[in-house]
Amino acid sequence: MQAQDLSSSGPVSPWWRYGMVWLALGGPAVVVIASVVTLVIALMHPDPVLPVRAATAEAQQPAVQARNHAATPR
């Protein structure tokens, strides 16, 4: 069995001609672009600050009923 010379196998294509290179570099590139787009959207349209509402007994009633219902044995 003879060893083959790598230079005689034909012309070598540049790195951007191989699909695996684009597969390996494309995923992280898409993630970076998506994170920049998300940052721009978050900075342009921030969430509004909601006013603090006084916690009254009436407002807490549904939560208290659900807690008591879950805690009572059958």
C-alpha positions as CSV (number, residue, x, y, z in Angstrom):
1,M,0.0,0.0,0.0
2,Q,1.4,3.4,-1.0
3,A,1.0,6.6,0.9
4,Q,-0.8,9.2,-1.1
5,D,0.6,12.7,-1.5
6,L,-1.9,15.3,-0.3
7,S,-0.8,17.8,-2.9
8,S,-1.8,15.5,-5.8
9,S,-5.4,15.2,-4.6
10,G,-6.5,18.3,-6.6
11,P,-7.0,22.0,-6.0
12,V,-7.9,23.0,-2.4
13,S,-11.0,25.2,-2.0
14,P,-10.9,28.3,0.3
15,W,-12.5,27.9,3.7
16,W,-15.7,29.7,2.9
17,R,-16.6,27.1,0.2
18,Y,-17.1,24.4,2.9
19,G,-20.6,24.0,4.3
20,M,-19.4,22.8,7.7
21,V,-17.6,26.1,8.3
22,W,-20.9,28.1,7.7
23,L,-22.7,25.6,10.0
24,A,-20.1,26.1,12.8
25,L,-20.0,29.9,12.4
26,G,-23.6,30.6,11.4
27,G,-25.2,29.4,14.7
28,P,-23.2,31.7,17.0
29,A,-23.5,34.6,14.5
30,V,-27.3,34.2,14.5
31,V,-27.4,34.2,18.3
32,V,-25.3,37.4,18.5
33,I,-27.5,39.2,16.0
34,A,-30.7,38.0,17.8
35,S,-29.3,39.3,21.1
36,V,-28.5,42.7,19.6
37,V,-32.0,42.9,18.2
38,T,-33.5,42.0,21.5
39,L,-31.4,44.6,23.3
40,V,-32.5,47.3,20.8
41,I,-36.2,46.3,21.3
42,A,-35.8,46.3,25.1
43,L,-34.1,49.8,25.1
44,M,-36.6,51.3,22.7
45,H,-39.8,49.9,24.4
46,P,-39.1,49.5,28.1
47,D,-41.8,48.0,30.3
48,P,-43.9,50.6,32.2
49,V,-43.6,50.9,35.9
50,L,-46.9,50.0,37.5
51,P,-48.1,52.0,40.5
52,V,-48.0,50.2,43.8
53,R,-51.5,49.4,45.0
54,A,-52.3,49.2,48.7
55,A,-52.7,45.6,49.8
56,T,-56.2,45.7,51.2
57,A,-58.0,42.7,52.8
58,E,-60.5,42.8,49.9
59,A,-57.8,42.5,47.3
60,Q,-56.2,39.6,49.2
61,Q,-59.5,37.7,49.6
62,P,-59.3,35.3,46.6
63,A,-55.7,34.3,47.6
64,V,-56.7,33.7,51.2
65,Q,-59.8,31.6,50.1
66,A,-57.6,29.5,47.8
67,R,-55.0,29.0,50.5
68,N,-57.6,28.0,53.1
69,H,-59.3,25.7,50.7
70,A,-56.1,23.9,49.9
71,A,-55.2,23.6,53.6
72,T,-58.4,22.1,54.8
73,P,-58.6,18.3,54.9
74,R,-61.4,16.5,53.2
